[in-house]
Amino acid sequence: MSLLAADLAPAPTRDKKVIRRWTLSGDPRGVAIGADGTVYVGLAQSQSIAAIDPATGAIKNQVVLDSAEIAATKELVTLRTNADRSRLYVANGSDESAMILSLPDLAVLREITMEGERIRDAVPDPKGRYLYLLGRRVHVFDADGDTELRTLSIEDPMAIATSSNGATLAVFATQDFGNAKATAVTLFDTKVFRVIAREPMQTEKLIESAMFAAGDRSLVAFSRDSLFEKAVPSRRELVNTNRICLPEGSGPQVATLAGSDTLLVYGERRCSASGAFSGSSRGVTPASLYGVSAYAIAFDPMTSSLVATDRAGFLTIYNVPRPVQAR
């Protein structure tokens, strides 16, 4: 597949949530925002990452990570940046690899291959010490991706999240509780990777996405049809559970914190199951980007807007939605 043209073509829309929208070929997946506001998008079909000006849709740069002609399978499931947004970390999915690129030049610094493991996320430690890879296990590498420091002893993890201060790593997986199995979260102290707590999530559903919020006092997790919030560190009961409808085929970056560590924004398709959130004890305020087909979303702090990819072939800049109300 050929590289993108110099500029993306505008896509007309009457959606009042939309600030700007462009057509974007190549099966757009993960998305990240650079320090200067540049939008970085992973394109699975062309096996590339494009750097896009969010004001004009101009293609500033594009790097091909692999050749589509040799049946490469990089899915670019997630794109994440380090704290100063000088590096980009790419989880390549069924290609069984992850990559580290420098920003803004998109030079490939390191490719990490994990034979036999689909890499579904690559999460940098906020303190710059580690890189966490989510495969059949959680692999802890040094920040440069040169050396695997340890492998956490949890089989078939679903999702991972790191606290904003880097002190805690959360790993979601199915675990045994007496005679029953349930989805649980295990919290690790990242100094020595000692288990702090292992707590059930009161569900058996697959967790698709997770993050810390509210000053690291809340842990938020998404299944395809539910949002869970749990107070941490705590063995108290689940704080909140609500019905939602994630977009079909969305990825781990379908939710983000927008403008504060308590405003939780997530993509959501239209459905009758979702509704208002209740309860005064929750740490986050949910805000649904309702009626969209987002694969991934990211918050741009420079413009206080949201950037979303859609596998149907769109890149969209949205206004931050208001908190969820009854529908």
Secondary structure, DSSP 8 states (H G I E B T S, - for coil): -----SB--B-----TTEEEEEE--S-EEEEEE-TTS-EEEEETTTTEEEEE-TTT-BEEEEEE-S-GGGT------EEEE-TTS-EEEEE-BTT-EEEEEETTT--EEEEEE-TT--B-EEEE-TTSSEEEEESSSEEEEETTSS-EEEEES-SS--EEEE-TTSSEEEEEEEEEETTEEEEEEEEEETTTTEEEEEEE-S--S---EEEEETTTTEEEEE-SSEEEEEESS--S--SEEEE----TT--TTSEEE-SSSSEEEEEE---SS------TT-SSEEEEEET---SEEEEETTTTEEEEEETTTEEEEEE--------
